[in-house]
Amino acid sequence: MSRPKHPNCTPGRTAGFTLVEALLAISLLAICLVPAANALRGAVQAPGAGAAAARNLECVSTLMETVLAESHWRLLSLASSAGPANYPADDPDCPARTVTIARYGNSSTGKIGPGGTNDYLLLVSVALKNPADGNPYTLSTLVTR
C-alpha cells in the first residue's frame, strides 16, 4: 500500500521553516517587542509617580480642611489682595504650599470677583508653592459668614 502524497508537497522538498523564514520571524518579533517593553517600563514606573501625586493632593486637601475649620473672622483678618496669606502650613512630610485668602464680591470697578469690598464672602485657595513638586493642584472655595 502506498502512502498518499500531501497536496502541497513537491518531490525533493521537506516540510518546515527555512533559515530565511526563521530570521524574518525573529526580526519581526524583536521589532514588536521593543515598543511593548517600553510600554511595560512606563507601567512599572507609574505607581511611584501616582503615589507622589496622591500624597501631594492629600497635603493640599488637608491644609484646605484646616483653613476652612477656622472662623470667618480669623480668615477675614488674613484676607489680602496682595497675594498669598501668611497662614502657617508646617508639615515636614508635605511640599511647601501657599494659602490665598481674598475678599470676594463687587470691587470698586463694579466687577464681581476677588478683590471685593464686602466682608461677607471670602475666596480661599490652597496650592503647591513650587510646580516642580508635582501637579499644580489648586483647591478653591468660597466661604461666607
N, C-alpha and C positions, 0 to 999 in steps of 0.2 A: 504494500500500500504506500502510495507516495503522499508526501506532505503537501497540503495546499499552499500555494505561494501567497504571500501578503501582497495586496494590490499596489502598495506604494513602494515596495522594494524592487530595486533593479539588480540584476545579477552583478556580483562583484562589490556591492556596497553594503556595509554593515550598518545597523541601526545605532543611533547615538549622536552625541554632540561633537562637532569638530572643534578644533582649538580656537578658530576664529569666533565661532558662536559662543564658546565659553568666555573668551576675553571680552566680547561685546556685552554679554550678560553681566559680568563682573564690573565693567566700567559703568554701565547704566545703573547698577546697584550703588556704586560708590557716588555717582553724581546725585542720586536721590537721597542718599544717607547724609550728605553734608548739610543741606537745609534742615533736615529732621533733627540732626544733632544740635544745630544752632537753636532750634525751637525748644528742645529739651533743656538746653543750658539756660535759656531765659526763664523757663518754667521752674527750674531748680533755684534760681536766684530770686524769683518773685516773692516767696514768703518772707524773706528778710526785709525787702522794701515795703511790703504790705504791713508788716509788724511795726516798722518805724512810722509809717503813715498813720496807723491806728493809734499809736502812742501819742503822736503829735495832736491828732484830733481829740483824743481823750484829755490831753493837757489844756487845750483851748476850751473845750466844753466845761471842764472842771472849774477853770478860772471864771468863765461866764456865769456859772451857777453861783460861785462865791460872790461875784459882784452883784448879781441880782438878789442875793439874800440881804444886801444892805438896805437900809431905809432910804426912802426917796430923798429926804433932806440931806443925808450924807452924800448921796450921788449928786444932788444939786450943788453941794459945796465943792465937789470935784469937777463939775462941768466946766469945760474950757473950750473956747473957739480957736485956741492957738495950736491944738494938736492933741497928742496922747495925754491922758490924765496921769497923775502921779499916784498910781494905785500899786500897792505892794504885791508883787507876784513872786514870792520866794518859794521855789520848789526846785531842789537840785536835780531831780530826775527829769525835768522838763526843759525844753529850749526856752530862750527868752521870748516873752510875749508882750504885746502892748495892749493897753486898755484905753479906748477913746470914749469919753462921755461928753455929749454936747446937748445943749438945749435944742429942741425941735419944734417947729411951728412957723408962724409968719415972721419973716425977717423984716428989717426996716425997709427993704425994697419991695415988699409985698409977696415974695416967693415963699412957698411952703417947703421946708427942708431944714437941714442942720443950720445952726446959727440963728434960731428963732429967739424971740424976746420974752416969751412967757415961761413960767416956772412949772407948768403942768405936765409937759411931755419932754422926755429925755431920750436921746439916741445913744445906746450903749453898744460898742463893738469891741471884740477881742480878736486879735490876730497874732500869728507868729511874727516876731520882730524881724528876723532875718529870713528872707525867702530861700536862702541856701540850706536852711534846716529841713526843708521839705516842702510839701504842697502849701501854698499860702492860704491856709484855712482862715476864713474870716466869718465869725458869727456875729450877727447884728440883731438887735431887737429894740422896740420902743417900750419905755417904762413910763407909766403915768402915776400920778399922786394917788 
